[in-house]
Amino acid sequence: FSCCANYDCRTTHSGEVLEKPEGYVIAGTGEVVPMTDKRVKDSPDGEFHWCAHQAGLDAGKTICLFVPPRSY
């Protein structure tokens, strides 16, 4: 994926990323990524992919989030 090295990204399972009025909520960390955040990208395969730092002070913080098209 274009925002980070492949080892920082993974496909998420159902319920790991929740779409809420305040934005996308990463269930495991409680982090909220607003829908207008520049880290939110269109998913190339229609699945959620969460890219996060794996170590250090930023471990678990979102680098970018690939989201499927929103349903209306």
Secondary structure, DSSP 8 states (H G I E B T S, - for coil): -TTS-GGGEEE--TTSEEEETTEEEETTT--EE-TT-TTEEE-SSSS-EEEE--SSTTTT-EEEEEE-----
